[in-house]
Amino acid sequence: MALSLHNYNIVRVTDGQRVHNCTVIKMCFDYAVVKYKGERYRIPYALMDQVVGHELLMPTSSS
């Protein structure tokens, strides 16, 4: 099964023991850069299980 990824998709990533939801920031040939708890990580595509959502980017209101 292949994943269709776009920037800011939320994907499930497994470390072998636990499953984490991460936001895709950038996609490269061998890995994706994801954001998890404010940090960025390089994750091989083989560790990604499925796309579970899409992060909505809302503009900040200037008052």
N, C-alpha and C positions, 0 to 999 in steps of 0.2 A: 504494500500500500504506500503510495506517495503522498507527501504533504504539499499543499499549496500554501506557501508562506508569503506574507507581505510585511512590510515594516509595521510595527505596533500590533501585530497579532499576539494574542496570549496563547502560549503553548505549554503543554505538560512536559516536564523534563524529569526523568528518573535517574537517580544516582545508584540504582541497584537495590536500595532499601526503602527510600521514600520518594514520593512524587511531589514536585514543586511546580507552581504556575509561574512562568516567567514571561516578560514582554520582549519581543524581538525588536532590536534596535537597528541592526545591520546584518545583511546576509553576504557571506563570502563563499568561495568555491567549496571549501572543506568544512566550514563551520558557520554558525550564526553567533552574533554578539547579542546577548540577552541581558536584560536588567532584572535583578532579583534583590529585593530589600535595599534598593539604592546603590547597589554595586553592579558593575558590568563584568560579564564572564563570556569566554569563548566556549561554545558548546558544540560538539560534533552532532551532525544531523541524526546519527544513529541513536542518540540518547533522547531524541524528541519523540514523544508518543503520539500526540494529536493536538490540533488547534482547538482551543476551548473558548475563544472569544476574541474580541477586538477592543483595544483600549481607545476610548473616545477622548479626543483632545479638545478640551473646551478653552476658548480664549478667556484671558483674565479680563474682568470688567474694570475699566478705568473710571473712577468716580471722583 
